[in-house]
């Protein structure tokens, strides 16, 4: 008796379940908000990784010059996070507002399944924010001795909290793309277990792919920022510092970009295993032109990044023999 009622409910009038957005439409509005939020979030999650690494290199270096140099570099990396973090939160709020007002039935469905993880997500977001501000504003206070190790520990915690927040959000994303196959359209959200919904077919591939992609994106933005500061610099010392910062950022971006396609291939394999028709539609159907465009842009990234590194080799003493 329950199944026919659920079937009737699923095909009932959906008036009010989906609402229109002026001019560009609801789907375009959601896409814009999600895309901008994702780009800021990728930067916010990627930069702390190598900020902590460069700080650790400075702490454990035996040369006093390198200690100061790497500490300044790490501090510069972290300075970029504050504005980006605020923008990430703002666009996340905009995305949530659009989802709740334009797609209320969909959002109710997601909230009923993931309500516990949403509470954890929000709590971790506040803890992450507090840790970021402690990490940045405590830089000068905890700069020497054992206090510096405590400061490095804050940076590691910042990465742990940020990565956990990303893993939770990835669970929501991948559930929409590859829900558990035991779930049918007539299944009530309350019957779907949280862990089954999170640990779906594409959750882990997306986690690995985004983790690497965040490092690529963060390194690229740091390199672009350093290039701008290099052009605006007024002293040779500043130019040298930002030239080195841009070189390090670009090196990180290229190093991680090399392994990113392998994570992408794993994700594609899992999509085809989950639903072959979905893979064909995405890569061989009406969306195939996007994959061609993506392949072209990846080629441009590799060429431009390697050209940047090649130009930088001419400014490194002893590297001239490698330029040819």
C-alpha positions in Angstrom: 0.0 0.0 0.0 2.9 2.3 0.8 4.6 2.0 -2.6 1.5 3.2 -4.7 1.1 6.2 -2.3 4.7 7.1 -2.7 4.5 6.8 -6.5 1.4 9.0 -6.5 3.3 11.5 -4.4 6.3 11.5 -6.7 4.2 12.3 -9.8 1.9 14.8 -8.0 1.7 18.4 -9.0 5.1 20.1 -8.4 3.8 23.7 -8.4 6.0 25.8 -6.1 8.8 23.2 -6.1 10.8 25.1 -8.7 10.8 28.9 -9.1 12.1 31.1 -11.9 15.0 33.6 -11.6 14.7 36.8 -13.7 16.5 37.1 -17.0 19.1 34.3 -16.8 16.9 31.6 -15.3 17.2 29.4 -12.1 19.8 27.0 -13.4 22.2 29.7 -14.7 21.8 31.6 -11.4 22.7 28.5 -9.4 25.6 27.7 -11.7 27.1 31.2 -11.4 26.9 31.2 -7.6 28.2 27.7 -7.3 31.1 28.3 -9.7 32.3 31.5 -8.0 32.0 30.0 -4.6 34.0 26.9 -5.8 36.8 29.0 -7.2 37.2 31.0 -4.0 36.9 27.8 -1.9 39.6 26.1 -4.0 42.0 28.9 -3.3 41.1 29.0 0.4 41.7 25.2 0.7 44.8 25.1 -1.6 47.0 27.9 -0.3 47.1 26.7 3.4 48.7 23.5 2.2 51.9 25.0 0.8 51.8 27.9 3.3 52.3 25.3 6.1 54.9 23.5 4.0 57.0 26.6 3.4 56.7 27.6 7.0 58.0 24.2 8.1 60.9 24.4 5.6 61.8 27.8 7.2 61.5 26.4 10.8 63.7 23.3 10.2 66.2 25.0 7.9 69.7 25.5 9.4 70.5 28.6 7.4 69.2 31.8 9.1 68.6 33.5 5.7 66.3 30.7 4.5 64.4 30.8 7.8 63.5 34.4 7.3 62.9 34.0 3.6 60.5 31.1 3.8 58.7 32.6 6.8 58.0 35.7 4.8 56.8 33.7 1.9 54.5 31.7 4.0 53.2 34.9 5.7 52.5 36.4 2.2 50.6 33.3 1.2 48.4 33.5 4.3 47.7 37.2 3.8 45.9 36.3 0.5 43.6 34.0 2.4 41.7 36.6 4.5 39.9 38.4 1.6 39.3 35.1 -0.3 37.9 33.5 2.9 35.3 36.3 3.3 34.4 36.0 -0.4 34.0 32.2 0.0 31.6 32.7 2.9 29.5 35.4 1.1 29.1 33.3 -2.1 28.3 30.2 -0.1 25.5 32.1 1.6 24.3 33.4 -1.8 24.3 29.8 -3.1 22.4 28.5 -0.1 19.8 31.3 -0.4 19.3 30.6 -4.1 18.9 26.9 -3.5 16.3 27.3 -0.7 14.2 29.9 -2.6 14.5 28.5 -6.2 14.5 24.8 -5.5 12.7 24.4 -2.1 11.6 20.8 -2.6 15.1 19.7 -3.6 16.7 21.5 -0.7 14.2 19.9 1.7 15.1 16.5 0.3 18.9 17.2 0.8 18.4 18.6 4.3 16.3 15.6 5.4 19.2 13.2 4.4 22.2 15.4 5.3 20.9 17.5 8.3 23.5 16.0 10.7 26.4 16.6 8.3 25.1 20.1 7.7 25.4 20.9 11.4 28.9 19.5 11.5 29.8 21.5 8.4 28.7 24.8 9.9 30.4 24.1 13.2 33.7 23.2 11.4 33.4 26.3 9.3 33.3 28.5 12.4 36.2 26.6 14.0 38.2 26.9 10.7 37.6 30.7 10.6 38.8 31.1 14.2 41.9 29.0 13.5 42.7 31.0 10.3 42.5 34.3 12.2 44.7 32.9 15.1 47.2 31.6 12.5 47.5 34.9 10.7 47.3 37.4 13.5 49.5 35.3 15.8 52.3 35.3 13.3 54.5 37.9 15.0 53.5 36.8 18.5 54.5 33.2 17.9 57.5 33.7 15.8 60.4 32.4 17.9 61.3 29.2 19.8 58.7 26.6 20.8 55.9 29.1 20.1 56.7 28.8 16.4 56.0 25.0 16.5 52.6 25.8 18.1 52.0 28.2 15.3 52.9 25.5 12.7 50.4 23.2 14.5 47.7 25.8 14.0 48.5 25.8 10.3 48.2 22.0 10.2 44.8 22.2 12.1 43.6 24.8 9.5 44.3 22.3 6.7 42.6 19.4 8.6 39.4 21.5 9.3 39.3 22.8 5.7 39.8 19.4 4.1 37.1 17.9 6.4 34.7 20.7 5.3 35.5 19.9 1.7 34.9 16.2 2.2 31.4 16.8 3.7 30.4 19.2 0.8 31.7 16.7 -1.7 29.3 14.1 -0.2 26.3 16.4 -1.0 27.6 17.0 -4.5 28.3 13.4 -5.4 25.0 12.2 -3.9 23.2 14.3 -6.5 25.3 12.8 -9.3 25.5 9.2 -8.1 23.0 8.3 -5.4 23.1 4.8 -3.9 21.7 2.4 -6.4 19.4 0.9 -3.8 17.6 4.2 -3.8 14.6 4.4 -6.1 12.6 7.5 -7.1 9.8 6.4 -4.7 12.1 6.1 -1.7 11.5 8.6 1.1 14.6 10.7 2.1 14.2 9.5 5.7 14.9 5.9 4.4 18.3 6.9 3.0 21.1 6.4 5.5 23.6 9.3 5.9 26.8 7.2 5.5 25.4 5.4 2.4 24.5 8.8 0.8 27.9 10.3 1.6 30.0 7.2 0.6 28.6 6.9 -2.9 30.3 5.8 -6.1 32.0 9.1 -7.0 32.7 10.6 -3.5 36.3 9.4 -3.1 37.4 10.2 -6.7 36.0 13.7 -6.4 37.8 14.1 -3.0 41.1 13.2 -4.5 40.5 15.2 -7.7 39.5 18.3 -5.8 42.3 18.0 -3.3 44.9 18.1 -6.1 43.0 20.7 -8.1 42.9 23.0 -5.1 46.7 23.0 -5.0 46.9 23.6 -8.7 44.5 26.5 -8.5 46.0 28.0 -5.4 49.5 27.9 -6.8 48.4 29.5 -10.1 46.6 32.4 -8.2 49.7 32.9 -6.0 51.9 33.1 -9.1 49.5 35.6 -10.8 49.5 37.7 -7.6 53.3 37.6 -7.4 53.6 38.6 -11.0 51.4 41.7 -10.4 53.4 42.6 -7.3 56.6 42.2 -9.3 55.4 44.6 -11.9 54.3 47.1 -9.3 57.5 46.8 -7.2 59.7 49.9 -6.9 63.0 48.3 -5.6 65.2 45.5 -6.8 64.7 43.7 -3.5 61.0 43.6 -3.9 61.2 42.5 -7.5 63.5 39.6 -6.4 61.2 38.6 -3.6 58.1 38.5 -5.8 59.9 36.9 -8.6 60.9 34.1 -6.3 57.3 33.9 -4.9 55.9 33.6 -8.4 58.4 30.9 -9.3 57.5 28.8 -6.2 53.7 29.2 -6.8 54.1 28.2 -10.4 56.3 25.3 -9.6 53.6 24.0 -7.1 50.9 24.5 -9.8 52.8 22.6 -12.5 53.9 19.8 -10.2 50.4 19.1 -9.0 48.8 19.6 -12.5 50.9 16.8 -13.8 49.2 14.2 -11.6 45.7 15.8 -11.8 44.7 14.0 -15.1 45.2 10.6 -13.4 42.7 11.6 -10.7 40.3 12.8 -13.5 40.7 9.4 -15.3 39.7 7.6 -12.0 36.7 9.8 -11.6 35.7 9.2 -15.2 36.1 5.4 -14.8 33.8 5.5 -11.7 31.2 7.5 -13.5 31.1 4.9 -16.4 31.0 2.0 -13.9 28.1 3.7 -12.0 26.1 4.5 -15.1 27.5 4.1 -18.6 24.8 6.2 -20.2 25.7 9.1 -17.9 29.3 8.9 -19.0 28.4 8.8 -22.7 26.0 11.8 -22.3 28.6 13.8 -20.5 31.7 13.0 -22.7 30.1 12.1 -26.0 26.7 13.8 -26.1 25.6 17.4 -25.9 28.4 18.3 -23.4 31.2 16.9 -25.4 32.3 20.4 -26.6 33.1 21.3 -23.0 35.5 18.4 -22.8 37.3 19.5 -26.0 37.5 23.1 -24.6 38.9 21.7 -21.3 41.6 19.7 -23.1 42.6 22.8 -25.0 42.8 24.9 -21.8 44.8 22.2 -20.0 47.3 22.2 -22.9 47.6 26.0 -22.7 48.2 25.7 -18.9 51.0 23.3 -19.4 52.7 25.3 -22.1 52.3 28.7 -20.3 53.4 27.3 -17.0 56.5 25.6 -18.4 57.4 28.7 -20.4 57.2 30.7 -17.2 59.6 28.2 -15.4 61.9 28.2 -18.4 62.2 32.0 -18.3 62.8 31.9 -14.6 65.7 29.5 -15.0 67.7 32.3 -16.7 67.6 34.3 -13.5 68.9 31.4 -11.3 72.7 31.2 -10.9 73.9 27.8 -12.3 70.7 27.0 -14.1 71.9 28.4 -17.5 73.1 25.0 -18.6 69.6 23.6 -18.5 67.9 26.3 -20.6 68.7 24.7 -24.0 
